[in-house]
Structure formats: C-alpha cells, structure tokens
Amino acid sequence: MEGLAGRTALVTGAGRGLGAAFARGLAAYGVSVGVLDIDGDTATATANEISDTGARAVGLIADISDRSAVLEAITGCEDALGRIDILINNAGFGTTKETAGLEWHEWPEDAWDAVIDCNLKGAFLACQAVAPKMMERGWGRIVNVSSATVWHPLANGAAYIASKAGLIGLTRSLATGVGEHGVTVNTLVPGLTKTDHMADLYPDEQFESFAQLRAIPRVELPADLVGTALFLCSDASAFVTGQSFVVDGGHVFD
Ligand SMILES: NC(=O)c1ccc[n+]([C@@H]2O[C@H](COP(=O)([O-])OP(=O)(O)OC[C@H]3O[C@@H](n4cnc5c(N)ncnc54)[C@H](O)[C@@H]3O)[C@@H](O)[C@H]2O)c1
C-alpha cells in the first residue's frame, strides 16, 4: 500500500457500515480521515474511535446532496487535516420506510430524486469540490462505490440501480478528464455485504443464500472490500483508471 501514509482522505457515508470500514482501513495505513455523514453522531463516534488509535480523524456532518453543505464540510476537513488527496464517494441508500415494498411504477417522484441526489449527484458534487485541487497538485485518488445489483438488477430497485450504474458512467467520464493530472477515478462494486445495518434489515438466510451463488461461497463482510479500496487509493494503482472492480466473491462476471 505504498503512497498512503501522510495522505488525507474524505470518506462519505462513513459514520457506519462500509464507509466506516474504509475510514478505519485508511487510518491504519497512516491516512488522516475526514468522516463525513448526514448523521453527525455516527460521524463523530467513528472519527473518535479512529483518533483513539492514534490516527488523525475528524467527524463532518453534511447531506452529500446539498452543495453548500458539502462545500462547508470539505472546508472543515481541510482546516482540520489539510489538503484532500483521496475521496471515497460511499454515501448511498436504496429505499426508505416509505418506498420499501413499492413497485417501481408506484415510486413518488421525490423518492426517485432523493436516491439519485444522494447516490449520484452527491458523488458529483464532492468530485467537483475536491478534484480541481488534486489536479493542481498532480496527485489524487477518487473511488466511487457502486453496487453489483447493476449486474443482477431487481425491478423495484430502479432508482438505486440507475444511480449506481450512473456512478460507473461518472467514473469513466471523470477519469478521462483528470488522468493527465495524476488523478485516478475508479468504481468499487460490492456484492451484498453484511453490515450491521443490513443485518438489521435482512434475515441471516438472505446472506447465506447469496453466499451459495458465489465462487467463494461465504457471506461478504465489510472487511472484504477494504483491501481493494486501499489499492485504489494507493500508488500501486497509479496506472488504473476509469475501471469497475467487482468485489463479491465471484457472483457476477463482467
Ligand atoms: N451493504 C451492501 O450490501 C452494499 C452492496 C452494494 C453496494 N453498497 C453501497 O455501499 C455504500 C455503503 O453501504 P452500507 O451498506 O455501508 O450502508 P449504510 O446504510 O450502513 O451506511 C451508509 C451511510 O451513508 C450515510 N448517508 C446516507 N445518506 C446520506 C447523505 N445524503 N449524505 C451523507 N451521508 C449519507 C448514512 O447515514 C450511513 O451512515 C452505499 O453506497 C451502498 O449503496 C452496499
């Protein structure tokens, strides 16, 4: 993991789940971490937990779909930790209590907008805010977190899957624009992963039945994604850009 120590990362949606795992993983390799979440309590708790290990971290509260909140949080991150070298666009969601169980054609327009605004526009806003400075400095790593559901879609996940497919397009487009300035943009594609929140939502049987679809037939855990995320943030991936990395134990094949 060359080139990580001494860098600063901003990880969105990092109060819990995969984002928290990425933040902890980066911190373990000497990266200072801005832990951004719409839930300020979890952002602070995760940042404090990382700080307790001796690494540098700051909790930042922002709704990633709100441009002015994003800019304020990024300024807060830079003030606390310095320039941002690494951005992981991880904040995302698929359904809420209101939309769970609805058929795709029953979804209210504002529910569609909320998913797209968080998962896709939010990533764009964060890229727009940090990538120009990365380009000026000649080094940067951006990782957009998509979903293997793009490869095995469900009809009632239309907004979520459209947003996650959109991130792949965003990745490819931005990669083309920033590559000559030493900045890479890639997509990390998790399969169904047993985070604490997912474990609250779904029974164990759901994870077990998914596990049986994989070449490596076991339940995917947040730790399974951290190595690939760190690789994409390091110097080792300097000549890799615009790509999608499916990390799902061998369920879908591109
Ligand atoms: N867990 C899985 O099975 C799985 C599979 C494929 C892709 N993913 C993707 O990985 C990412 C993380 O998933 P997770 O399972 O850890 O989810 P999670 O719900 O546990 O964590 C998501 C975090 O994002 C935050 N967040 C939500 N909306 C936000 C907003 N508007 N602004 C800022 N923060 C916001 C939440 O507060 C939460 O802390 C998501 O983008 C998700 O779509 C997850």
The ligand as an SDF file (V2000), in Angstrom:
LIG
                    3D

 44 48  0  0  0  0  0  0  0  0999 V2000
  -24.0540   -3.3180    2.1850 N   0  0  0  0  0  0  0  0  0  0  0  0
  -24.2890   -3.7970    0.9560 C   0  0  0  0  0  0  0  0  0  0  0  0
  -24.7680   -4.9300    0.7560 O   0  0  0  0  0  0  0  0  0  0  0  0
  -23.9590   -2.9650   -0.2740 C   0  0  0  0  0  0  0  0  0  0  0  0
  -23.9000   -3.6050   -1.5050 C   0  0  0  0  0  0  0  0  0  0  0  0
  -23.6010   -2.8690   -2.6470 C   0  0  0  0  0  0  0  0  0  0  0  0
  -23.3460   -1.5120   -2.5190 C   0  0  0  0  0  0  0  0  0  0  0  0
  -23.3980   -0.9150   -1.3130 N   0  0  0  0  0  0  0  0  0  0  0  0
  -23.1440    0.5270   -1.2510 C   0  0  0  0  0  0  0  0  0  0  0  0
  -22.1120    0.7870   -0.3260 O   0  0  0  0  0  0  0  0  0  0  0  0
  -22.3350    2.0380    0.3130 C   0  0  0  0  0  0  0  0  0  0  0  0
  -22.3560    1.8410    1.8080 C   0  0  0  0  0  0  0  0  0  0  0  0
  -23.3560    0.9030    2.1180 O   0  0  0  0  0  0  0  0  0  0  0  0
  -23.6170    0.4010    3.6140 P   0  0  0  0  0  0  0  0  0  0  0  0
  -24.2180   -0.9380    3.4830 O   0  0  0  0  0  0  0  0  0  0  0  0
  -22.4270    0.6090    4.4410 O   0  0  0  0  0  0  0  0  0  0  0  0
  -24.8060    1.4140    4.0290 O   0  0  0  0  0  0  0  0  0  0  0  0
  -25.1960    2.0170    5.4520 P   0  0  0  0  0  0  0  0  0  0  0  0
  -26.6120    2.4240    5.3270 O   0  0  0  0  0  0  0  0  0  0  0  0
  -24.8010    1.1320    6.5630 O   0  0  0  0  0  0  0  0  0  0  0  0
  -24.2610    3.3290    5.5120 O   0  0  0  0  0  0  0  0  0  0  0  0
  -24.4820    4.4110    4.6580 C   0  0  0  0  0  0  0  0  0  0  0  0
  -24.0930    5.6700    5.3750 C   0  0  0  0  0  0  0  0  0  0  0  0
  -24.3640    6.7630    4.4840 O   0  0  0  0  0  0  0  0  0  0  0  0
  -24.9640    7.7950    5.2290 C   0  0  0  0  0  0  0  0  0  0  0  0
  -25.7700    8.6310    4.3500 N   0  0  0  0  0  0  0  0  0  0  0  0
  -26.9700    8.3270    3.7970 C   0  0  0  0  0  0  0  0  0  0  0  0
  -27.4280    9.3640    3.0890 N   0  0  0  0  0  0  0  0  0  0  0  0
  -26.5000   10.3430    3.1840 C   0  0  0  0  0  0  0  0  0  0  0  0
  -26.4100   11.6710    2.6700 C   0  0  0  0  0  0  0  0  0  0  0  0
  -27.3910   12.1920    1.9280 N   0  0  0  0  0  0  0  0  0  0  0  0
  -25.3110   12.3970    2.9530 N   0  0  0  0  0  0  0  0  0  0  0  0
  -24.3140   11.8730    3.7360 C   0  0  0  0  0  0  0  0  0  0  0  0
  -24.3570   10.6390    4.2540 N   0  0  0  0  0  0  0  0  0  0  0  0
  -25.4370    9.8830    3.9780 C   0  0  0  0  0  0  0  0  0  0  0  0
  -25.8150    7.0790    6.2800 C   0  0  0  0  0  0  0  0  0  0  0  0
  -26.1330    7.9260    7.3730 O   0  0  0  0  0  0  0  0  0  0  0  0
  -24.9160    5.9050    6.6360 C   0  0  0  0  0  0  0  0  0  0  0  0
  -24.0560    6.2140    7.7250 O   0  0  0  0  0  0  0  0  0  0  0  0
  -23.6590    2.5690   -0.2360 C   0  0  0  0  0  0  0  0  0  0  0  0
  -23.4080    3.4720   -1.3020 O   0  0  0  0  0  0  0  0  0  0  0  0
  -24.3380    1.3200   -0.7460 C   0  0  0  0  0  0  0  0  0  0  0  0
  -25.2450    1.5890   -1.7870 O   0  0  0  0  0  0  0  0  0  0  0  0
  -23.6950   -1.6020   -0.1650 C   0  0  0  0  0  0  0  0  0  0  0  0
  1  2  1  0
  2  3  2  0
  2  4  1  0
  4  5  1  0
  4 44  2  0
  5  6  2  0
  6  7  1  0
  7  8  2  0
  8  9  1  0
  8 44  1  0
  9 10  1  0
  9 42  1  0
 10 11  1  0
 11 12  1  0
 11 40  1  0
 12 13  1  0
 13 14  1  0
 14 15  2  0
 14 16  1  0
 14 17  1  0
 17 18  1  0
 18 19  2  0
 18 20  1  0
 18 21  1  0
 21 22  1  0
 22 23  1  0
 23 24  1  0
 23 38  1  0
 24 25  1  0
 25 26  1  0
 25 36  1  0
 26 27  1  0
 26 35  1  0
 27 28  2  0
 28 29  1  0
 29 30  1  0
 29 35  2  0
 30 31  1  0
 30 32  2  0
 32 33  1  0
 33 34  2  0
 34 35  1  0
 36 37  1  0
 36 38  1  0
 38 39  1  0
 40 41  1  0
 40 42  1  0
 42 43  1  0
M  CHG  2   8   1  16  -1
M  END
$$$$
